Amino acid sequence: MKLYGYFRSSAAYRVRIALNLKGIEVEQVGVHLLKDGGQQHQPSFRARNPQGLVPALELDDGTILTQSLAIIDYLDSIHPEPRLVPAEPVLAAKTRAAAFAIACDIHPLNNLRVLGYLKGPLGRSQAEVDEWYRHWLLQGGLEPVEAMIEGGRFCFGDQPSLADICLIPQVFNARRYKVDISHLKKIEAVDAHCKTLPAFLAAHPLRQPDAEP
Ligand SMILES: N[C@@H](CCC(=O)N[C@@H](CS)C(=O)NCC(=O)O)C(=O)O
């Protein structure tokens, strides 16, 4: 399988964590989101993902899967252990709710193309764009997620789940954009624990073949 991604893409980071947790090896293909006007917009990549977004997972028979959560669901289907969503229905729903709060409610508002639209066509200053980012990351996002997660060593208990897979890349983004999350104690504790685990460490943006300083 081939994973089309970008080292700093948090959606690709999610898929890398899931692959590592399941011990599935893939070839990584870098799609530089900033070079050449954004390689995600080139026809060769659009043929793989008409949305022009990473990640995309190409299966050995050439089938292309897109959308990180759909890809992770596929990985869970073909390789059920370790499970990424608990079997118990209530815990499964809570796990998905925390994951979706990040992937569906924070991430799309702070995506590269949204920030670019604010700054370019809408003429917003860098300070306004930074404030937009901080607002949707914190009040619109991680602060409610802090209240949703139940703790243990991970978001929900002592096994990593889809919630942690979505949370850790979002925390990486918060730190990268220098948004203070030190008041989010449960999130910081989960992040500190994940930093000790090979599956999360190996998925870190700076450890990818296309990483840049
Ligand atoms: N919902 C999609 C989001 C994918 C996405 O937004 N990817 C970003 C990188 S994290 C991207 O490719 N952005 C390119 C752009 O904004 O032009 C998923 O979960 O896969």
Ligand as a Chemical Component Dictionary entry (heavy atoms), coordinates in Angstrom:
data_LIG
# 
_chem_comp.id                   LIG 
_chem_comp.type                 NON-POLYMER 
_chem_comp.pdbx_formal_charge   0 
_chem_comp.three_letter_code    LIG 
# 
loop_
_chem_comp_atom.comp_id 
_chem_comp_atom.atom_id 
_chem_comp_atom.alt_atom_id 
_chem_comp_atom.type_symbol 
_chem_comp_atom.charge 
_chem_comp_atom.model_Cartn_x 
_chem_comp_atom.model_Cartn_y 
_chem_comp_atom.model_Cartn_z 
_chem_comp_atom.pdbx_ordinal 
LIG N1  N1  N 0 -11.350 15.477 6.277 1  
LIG C1  C1  C 0 -10.138 15.209 5.584 2  
LIG C2  C2  C 0 -9.239  16.425 5.704 3  
LIG C3  C3  C 0 -7.992  16.286 4.877 4  
LIG C4  C4  C 0 -7.243  17.594 4.875 5  
LIG O1  O1  O 0 -7.833  18.643 5.103 6  
LIG N2  N2  N 0 -5.938  17.517 4.604 7  
LIG C5  C5  C 0 -5.146  18.722 4.606 8  
LIG C6  C6  C 0 -3.834  18.506 5.346 9  
LIG S1  S1  S 0 -4.131  18.133 7.039 10 
LIG C7  C7  C 0 -4.818  19.127 3.182 11 
LIG O2  O2  O 0 -4.566  18.285 2.349 12 
LIG N3  N3  N 0 -4.855  20.428 2.932 13 
LIG C8  C8  C 0 -4.522  20.935 1.643 14 
LIG C9  C9  C 0 -5.148  22.268 1.385 15 
LIG O3  O3  O 0 -5.777  22.827 2.293 16 
LIG O4  O4  O 0 -4.979  22.743 0.272 17 
LIG C10 C10 C 0 -9.445  13.964 6.174 18 
LIG O5  O5  O 0 -9.684  13.682 7.354 19 
LIG O6  O6  O 0 -8.717  13.279 5.451 20 
# 
loop_
_chem_comp_bond.comp_id 
_chem_comp_bond.atom_id_1 
_chem_comp_bond.atom_id_2 
_chem_comp_bond.value_order 
_chem_comp_bond.pdbx_ordinal 
LIG N1  C1  SING 1  
LIG C1  C2  SING 2  
LIG C1  C10 SING 3  
LIG C2  C3  SING 4  
LIG C3  C4  SING 5  
LIG C4  O1  DOUB 6  
LIG C4  N2  SING 7  
LIG N2  C5  SING 8  
LIG C5  C6  SING 9  
LIG C5  C7  SING 10 
LIG C6  S1  SING 11 
LIG C7  O2  DOUB 12 
LIG C7  N3  SING 13 
LIG N3  C8  SING 14 
LIG C8  C9  SING 15 
LIG C9  O3  DOUB 16 
LIG C9  O4  SING 17 
LIG C10 O5  DOUB 18 
LIG C10 O6  SING 19 
# 
